[in-house]
Structures are given as structure tokens and as C-alpha cells.
């Protein structure tokens, strides 16, 4: 029953992912008219590699909380969980990661803690890359989105090992967990942050490849595209009332790219980029399924008690 429930959830998520692609297809095809297939494929490749790099960032934290799975097995867990983003409710990817991580000896509480910390690492690095890039290329960006800075600094403070250990211990006491609280090492956090920065640089490359054809010009630089994309993503993430940042992320891109792109061009970039990243999630899902099929039949699933 547990196996059928898992695959039923994945089937639902995959169907919603396909619906997300179909829903935007007409608008996307209009925006794609200004792009060459070489650029679209290169942007898709950058987004797909970024997804894999994000999985490695997540794995660094999960190893620190007890995950002993190989890199392919960890990739499978992460890539399959990402389709949970398309099920209404932001919690599904974390729950899916926790459930699949249990097959590799990690309790649900420890797995959820690790996934949440890895998500915070991604938010902090988005702020680092986004604010730096935007400050260097968009003079008014910091003044417009000043409120992102204190949020980012607060999350950086939360990720320092002494503070993080106390917060996790308190969470375990409040939830009445009987196991020892998770301790995530500073080395694991630093390694996770390094992979996460690389992910944002790759996603910035994806955005720049699209920007230079949608809004060609000397000012459409890689630094601008990377900073604008990371900061727009972060704004969309922090405005929790917007599902997956829809609308908010696009509005932020219009502001951040105003010096190099018209509103229509910025919206086209946002639309095509969202579509490219959705396609990357679909490729990641297929890769996760393929990795699962490629596991030796003798490799057992190990489920820790929760």
C-alpha cells in the first residue's frame, strides 16, 4: 500500500506538471518566436544541470543528518521529489524528500530537518547572488527590495552551527521526538552553499542566454541576468501568498530588467524561463525514474523507524 501511495502521488504530480506545460503552451510559443532553437536548447541544458547541482547541494546537508545513499540514489530521491512543486501546497517537495529518504535509513524528522535547512541554504545563496548582481548593474534594485537584505541576514544567522543546533533541538523538544536532535556540521553547510551558488550561476546563464536574444544589446550582460533572475526568484519565494512566485517573480523581473528590456520583453523572458525550468523538472523526473529502474535488484530499501 505504501508503495502504491508513493507512486500514486508521483503520478499525480507528473500529471500536474504536464498540465502546467500545456496551460502555458500558447503564450510560450509566441514568446519563443524571438529565440533560436540553439539558444532554447542551451538554456534548457543549463537549467537541467542546475537541477542536478541543486540535488548535490541538498545531499551535502542530508549526509550530515545521516543519509548514506550513493550519489545516484540521492539524485533519484531529489529529482523525483521536485515534481511535488506542482501539487498545490509548498510543503510537498520536503515531504516527498523525507519519505524517500527513509528508504536509506533516515527518519522522517531528520530528513525533513535536512530538507528544510537545504532549502534555507538555497534562499540565502539566492540573496547573495541576486543582491550582488543587482547592486552592480541595477542602481535602484537595493532601494526597491531593501527588505530582502534583513531577511537574508536573519537566515544567515540561523545557519550558523551554534544557532542552528539550538533551533533544531528546540524543534525536536516541541514535537516530542525521542531521538537525538540533528547536528548539521559547518563543513556540510559550506559545501551545500558552494553547490547552491553554482546552481544560481547556471540558472543565471540560462536567463542570460534567453535575455541576449529577447533584448539584444551591450547592457544585457550575464551579471545583470544572473542577479535579476536570482533576486526575482527570491522575491517570489518570500511573498508566500503567490503560488510558486507566480506573478510576483515576473513583476520583479520587469523592474530589474527595465534598463535593458521593455515590459513585454521582460515578461517574455520570465515566461520562457519558467517553461524551460518546468521542462528541466520533467527531464529530472524521467532521470529519477530511470535511476530507480537501474538499481540492482539485490539492493534493499532500508526504512528507519519514525
N, C-alpha and C positions, 0 to 999 in steps of 0.2 A: 504494500500500500504506500509506504514511504517513497519507494522508487517511482511509482506511478504519479504520486502527487508532485514530485520534483519535475518530472518530465512534462507533466500537465502544465505546471507553472511556466516552464521554458517554452512550451508550445504556444501558450497564451501570449507571452512576452514577444516571441518571434512574430506572431500574427499582428500584434500591435505595432511592431517595428515596420513590418511590410505595409501596414495601413498608413503609418507616418510618411513613408516614401510615396505611396500612391496619392495621398492627400495633397502633397506639395508639388506633384509632378508637373502640372500645367505651368505654375509660376516658375518652377525651376527651369523648364525647357526654354522659357522666354529669356531668363537671365543667362542661360548657357550660350545663347546666340553670340555673345560677345567674346566667347572663350574658345580656344583651340582644344582639340582632344588631348594633345600632348600636355597642356597645362592642367587639364582636369585630371588626367591620369597621374601626373606628378604630384598634384595636391592630394589626391586620394592615397597615393603611396606614403606621403609624409604623414597623413592623418592615421593611417593603419600602423605605421611604425611607431608613432607616438602612443597609440593604444597599447602596443606591446611594451614600450618603455614604462608606461604607467603601471602595467602589471608588475614589472620588476621593482618599481618604487613601492608598491603595495606589499610585495613579497619580502622586502627588507624588514618591514615592520612586523609582518606575520612570522617570520623566522624568529624574531626576538620574543614573540609571545608563545612560541612552541611549535610552529609549523615545520615539519621535517620533510615535506614533499620536495621532489626534484623540481627544477625549473619548468620542464614541460607540464608537470602536474599542476604547479602553481599557476602557470599560464592558462591551463584549462579552467581552473576554478574561477579566475578573474574574468576571462573572456566570456564564459557562459553567464556570469553574474551581471555583466554590463547590460544585457538586454532587459534587466529589471528596471532600467531607467524609463522604459516605455510603458510600464504598468503605472497607473495613477498612484501617486504617493512616493515621496523621495526616499523612503526607507528601504525599498525593495532590494536595491543592489547590495546594501550592507547585510540584510537578512539572508540573501542568496549566498553571499560570500561566507557568512558564518555557517550556513547549513552545509555547503560543500566542503568547507574547511574541516568540519567534524569528521569527514571520511579519512582525514590524515592526522587524527589524534589530537585535535584542538577542540576544547569545549566551546560551546556556543558563546558563553560570556567572554572568554578570552579572544575568540575570533571576532566578535562584534567590537570589542575594545580596540583590537588591532586595526580593523577596517575603519573605524571612526577616526583613529589617530592618523592613519594614512590619508584619509580624506582631508583632515585639517592641514597636513603637510602640503597637499595639493593646493589648498586655499592660500596658505602662506606664500608658497613659491609663485602662485599667480599674482599676488600682490607685489612681490619683489620684482618680478619680470615686468608686470604691467605698469607699475608706478615708475620704474626706472626708464622704461622705453617711452612712456608717455611724457615724462618730465623732460626728456631730451629732445622730443620732437613736437610736442603739443603744449605750448606755453600755459594755456588756461586749464589743462587737464587736472592738475593737482588742486587748483582752486575749486573746480567744479565737483570733483569727487574726493574732497578732503576727508570726508567721514570714513573712507576706506582705510586710511592710514591708522587711526586709533584701533580699529577693529583688527587690522593685521598685526599691530604691535601687541595687542592683547593675546592673540593666538600664538605669536612667537613666545611670549612669556609662558603661556600654557604648555608649550612644547619643551621647555627646559626640564631635564630629567627630575630635579627635586620637586618642582611644582606638579609635573605630570604624575609622578608616583603618588603624591598625596591625593590628587583628584581621583585617580583610579582606585586607590584604597578606600576613599570615601564612597565612591560609587558602588564598590563591592559590598561595603557595610550596609548601605541603604537598600540594596537589592537582596541582602541576606545571603550572599554567596558564601559557601563554606570553604571554597578553595583559596589558595594564596593569591593575593592581588597580582596583577600583571606588572612586571617591571620591563620597560622598554628602554634599552640602552641608548646612550648618546650617539654611539657609533652607528646604530641602526637608523636613528633619526637623521643623522648627517648623510648616510648613504641613500636613504629614501628621498631626502631633499635634493641630492645631486641628480638622481634619476628623474625626479619631478621637474627640475629646471630644464633638463634636456628635453623632456616632453613638451614643455611650453615653447622651447626654441623650435622644435619640429612643427608644432601647431602654428607658430608664427611664420614658419616657412610656407606652410600650406596657405595661410592667409595672404602672404606677400605674393605668391605665385598667382593667386586669383586677382589681387589688387592691381598688379602691374599691367594686366590686360583689361580689366574693367575700367581702371582710371590711370592710364599711362601717363608718365611724367617723371621728372627728376626727383620730385619730392615724395614719390611713392616708394619709400625705402623699406628695407627689411626691418630696421629698428622700429619705425613707425608702425608697420603692420603687426609686428610681434607685440609691442606694447599695447596697441589699441585692442588687439584680439584678447590678450590675457586680461586686461582691465575690464573690457566689456563682459567677458565671461564671469569675472569675479563679481561685478555689479549685479549681473543676472542671478548668480548663485545666492548672493546675500539678500536680495529682495525676494524673500521666501514666498510671497503671495503669487509670484509668477511661476507657473509650472515650467520647469527646466529653463527658467530665464526667458521664456518666450515674450517677445515684445520689449522687455527691458534691455536685453542684450543688444537688440537691433537699434534701439534708441541711443544707447551708449556709443555704438559704432558710428552712427550718424554724427554725433557730437565730436568724437575723437578723430574722425577722418574728414572733418569739414574743410580742412586746408588743402586736401588733395582730391576729394571726391564730392560729387553732388549727393543730395539726399537719395535720389534714385539709384545711383551707383553704389552708395554705402549699403542700401537695403538689398541690392542685388548680391553684393559680396556676402552679407550676412545670410541670405537665403541659400546661396550656393554652398557656402561653408558649412551650414547646418546639414545640408543634404549630403555633402562629402563625408562629414563625420558620422552621419547615420549609416552611410554605405560602409564606412570603416567598422562600425559596430556589427553590421551584418557579416562582414568578412571575418571579424573576430569570433563571432558566434559559430560560424561554419568551421573555423580553425579549432575552436574548443571542442566541438563535436568530433572532429577528425582525430584530435589528440586522444579523446576518450576511447575511440574505437581502436586506436593504435596501442593502447596499454596491453601489456601481456596478460593473458587470462589468469595467470597464476598470481598476479599482483592483487592482494586482498585490500578491501576497504577497511580502515580502522576507525571505528567510531568511539569517541570518548564520551563518557557519561556527562550529561549536562545537569 
